[in-house]
Amino acid sequence: MITIFYEHANKDVSIWTERLDQLFLKYNMVEDSNLLLPRLVDDKKIAEGKAAIDAYIDSLEQFVKGWYDDRCDKYEFDAGQ
């Protein structure tokens, strides 16, 4: 599960939430008033700071897009050939 720790009043939280919702991934948002920079943790992967979190979510979006682009049901196969 992805966890994003963010500082109070971080304006990017709603954007990250919306993007992760569209990917249908489990995530948790945790407000931490002691943070100086937001931090994303996904198992052993860590992205710290807005740019790094955005890049990490970008990579997840590309992975999911590729996953759906490669699905077999979008191709028509003729069993007789």
C-alpha positions as CSV (number, residue, x, y, z in Angstrom):
1,M,0.0,0.0,0.0
2,I,1.2,3.5,-0.8
3,T,1.3,6.0,2.1
4,I,1.9,9.7,1.6
5,F,2.9,11.6,4.7
6,Y,2.3,15.3,4.2
7,E,2.6,18.6,6.2
8,H,-0.4,20.5,7.3
9,A,-2.2,22.5,4.6
10,N,-0.3,20.9,1.7
11,K,-2.2,21.9,-1.4
12,D,-1.0,18.9,-3.4
13,V,-2.8,16.3,-1.3
14,S,-6.1,16.6,-3.2
15,I,-4.3,16.3,-6.5
16,W,-2.4,13.2,-5.3
17,T,-5.6,11.7,-3.9
18,E,-7.4,12.2,-7.2
19,R,-4.6,10.7,-9.3
20,L,-4.3,7.7,-7.0
21,D,-8.1,7.2,-7.0
22,Q,-8.0,7.0,-10.8
23,L,-5.4,4.2,-10.6
24,F,-7.6,2.1,-8.2
25,L,-4.6,1.6,-5.9
26,K,-4.8,1.3,-2.1
27,Y,-3.3,4.3,-0.4
28,N,-3.3,6.1,2.9
29,M,-2.7,9.9,3.4
30,V,-1.2,10.8,6.8
31,E,-0.9,14.4,8.0
32,D,2.3,15.0,10.0
33,S,2.9,18.5,11.3
34,N,6.6,17.7,11.9
35,L,7.4,17.2,8.3
36,L,9.3,19.7,6.2
37,L,8.7,17.8,2.9
38,P,6.0,15.4,1.9
39,R,7.1,11.7,1.6
40,L,5.6,8.8,-0.3
41,V,6.4,5.3,0.9
42,D,5.5,2.3,-1.2
43,D,6.9,-0.9,0.4
44,K,10.7,-0.2,0.3
45,K,10.5,2.7,-2.2
46,I,10.5,6.2,-0.9
47,A,9.9,9.5,-2.8
48,E,10.5,12.7,-0.9
49,G,9.3,16.1,-2.0
50,K,6.6,17.3,-4.4
51,A,8.6,16.6,-7.6
52,A,9.6,13.1,-6.5
53,I,6.1,12.2,-5.5
54,D,4.7,13.6,-8.8
55,A,7.3,11.6,-10.7
56,Y,6.5,8.4,-8.8
57,I,2.8,8.8,-9.5
58,D,3.6,9.5,-13.1
59,S,5.5,6.2,-13.3
60,L,2.5,4.4,-11.8
61,E,0.2,6.0,-14.3
62,Q,2.5,4.9,-17.1
63,F,2.6,1.3,-15.7
64,V,-1.2,1.1,-15.5
65,K,-1.7,2.6,-18.9
66,G,0.8,0.0,-20.3
67,W,-1.0,-2.7,-18.5
68,Y,-4.3,-1.9,-20.0
69,D,-2.8,-1.2,-23.5
70,D,-1.3,-4.8,-23.5
71,R,-4.4,-6.7,-22.5
72,C,-5.3,-9.5,-24.8
73,D,-9.1,-8.8,-25.0
74,K,-8.6,-5.7,-27.1
75,Y,-7.3,-7.8,-30.1
76,E,-9.5,-9.9,-32.3
77,F,-8.2,-13.4,-32.6
78,D,-9.6,-15.9,-35.2
79,A,-9.5,-19.4,-33.6
80,G,-9.4,-20.9,-37.1
81,Q,-6.1,-19.4,-38.1
